[in-house]
């Protein structure tokens, strides 16, 4: 090989090495903005009374999964569905997987966070109970069944970006359990995330003027308040247990984010099927978020 050819080879090797090193640095110091659509959706469990009223899960699962696909949800915090219902959703939602944990009476429900496998990978996961002893399975305060928060640490594929999702279902009927759950959640968010960006979603069974929601908003921001574009849809998210038609009641389902996230929009989805029925007795809340 003559001297000129040798110089060309050395230059090509050097350029290739520099390019690879640059790619590594860009990955290590990733400043690319990533956006994805998150949603909170209490999908309603499948009691015999729903079957009798014509609103059983076999009727609802198709319209509910179509809603998720139609509105292009990338990550969905669900509450109440059991293992059979989640298995059905995995069949109807190609490309999704979920992280879930049982709770409620006889552990019949799941707090399950659905995510698109091509967008996210799971780094870590866990659960705590809304009670005086959050690290062990327990019923808290004046509640009559177990309520939990599942948490999942995600990586945005192709980047170094990581974030936590906290998926919540507060107790519904008595007040002390709800009141105490808010400060406990705020404490656990700080403890578990340790400064990593967080998204907190779920059915809080609490209106925004309650002390428990105010306690949470001291740690994270309500997407309802900080959306960069005008809010879309109705305000309320709850129809009442086992009600699938009619007027929507209070806003009790929320999306909260830490300050690293920008909330691009905020929507409550009111899609119906058949004779004007909703696929669940809650309406899904969704936001496009970026960070």
C-alpha positions, 0 to 999 in steps of 0.5 A, spaced: 500 500 500 503 506 497 503 512 502 497 516 499 492 510 500 495 509 507 493 516 509 486 515 506 485 509 510 487 512 517 483 518 515 476 513 514 478 509 520 479 516 524 472 519 522 468 513 523 471 512 530 469 520 531 462 519 529 461 513 533 463 517 539 459 523 537 453 518 537 455 515 544 455 522 547 449 524 544 445 518 547 448 520 554 446 527 553 440 526 550 436 533 549 431 530 544 424 532 546 419 526 546 412 526 546 407 521 547 399 520 549 398 518 556 391 516 559 387 514 565 381 510 565 377 506 570 375 500 565 370 498 570 370 490 573 365 485 570 360 484 576 353 480 574 349 486 575 352 489 569 351 482 565 344 483 567 343 490 565 346 489 558 353 492 560 357 486 561 364 486 559 363 482 553 359 487 550 364 493 552 371 490 551 370 491 544 368 499 544 373 500 550 379 497 546 377 501 540 377 507 543 384 506 546 386 505 539 382 510 535 385 516 540 392 513 539 393 512 547 401 510 548 400 509 555 394 508 559 393 507 567 387 503 568 383 501 574 378 495 576 379 490 571 381 483 573 386 478 570 381 476 565 379 483 562 386 485 561 387 478 558 382 480 553 385 487 552 392 484 550 388 480 545 384 487 542 390 491 543 396 489 539 403 492 541 401 493 548 403 490 554 402 491 561 404 492 569 399 490 574 398 488 581 391 486 584 387 489 590 380 490 592 376 485 595 379 478 595 384 482 590 379 481 584 381 488 581 388 490 578 391 497 577 394 495 570 398 500 566 398 499 559 404 501 555 406 500 547 412 495 547 415 499 541 415 505 545 417 503 552 421 498 556 420 497 563 426 498 568 423 497 575 416 496 578 413 496 585 406 497 589 404 500 596 398 500 599 394 506 602 394 504 609 398 506 615 403 500 613 404 501 606 409 496 605 405 490 606 398 488 604 393 492 608 387 495 609 387 503 611 384 507 616 376 506 615 376 503 608 373 496 607 378 493 602 385 494 600 387 500 595 394 501 592 398 505 588 402 501 582 409 504 580 413 503 574 419 506 571 420 506 564 425 508 559 423 511 552 426 506 547 432 509 543 433 514 548 436 515 555 430 518 558 427 515 564 420 516 568 415 513 573 408 512 572 404 512 579 397 508 577 392 510 583 386 508 586 383 511 592 378 508 596 371 511 595 366 511 600 369 513 607 373 520 608 378 518 612 382 513 608 381 518 602 384 524 606 390 520 608 391 517 602 393 524 599 399 526 603 401 518 603 402 518 595 405 525 595 410 522 600 411 516 596 412 519 590 418 523 592 421 517 596 421 512 590 422 517 584 428 521 587 428 526 582 426 522 576 420 525 572 413 522 574 406 522 571 401 520 576 394 518 574 388 514 576 381 514 580 382 518 586 375 518 588 376 525 590 374 532 587 379 538 586 377 542 592 379 536 597 385 536 602 388 530 599 388 533 592 391 539 594 396 535 598 398 531 591 398 538 587 404 540 592 408 535 589 406 535 582 402 539 577 394 537 575 394 537 567 387 540 567 391 546 570 397 546 566 395 544 559 398 549 553 392 548 549 384 549 551 381 543 555 377 539 550 370 535 552 366 535 559 369 536 565 366 531 569 369 524 569 365 519 573 358 517 571 356 513 578 358 505 579 355 501 574 352 507 570 353 507 562 349 513 560 346 519 562 350 525 565 357 525 567 358 527 575 364 530 578 372 530 576 375 524 580 380 521 575 386 525 574 393 526 570 398 529 574 405 531 572 412 533 575 415 539 572 420 536 567 413 535 563 410 539 558 402 538 558 400 539 550 393 538 551 388 535 556 381 531 553 376 528 557 373 523 551 366 522 551 365 516 545 359 512 546 357 506 542 350 502 540 344 506 543 349 512 546 352 508 552 359 509 554 364 503 554 365 504 562 362 508 568 368 513 567 370 517 562 378 516 560 382 523 561 388 524 556 394 528 555 399 529 550 406 530 554 413 531 552 419 532 556 
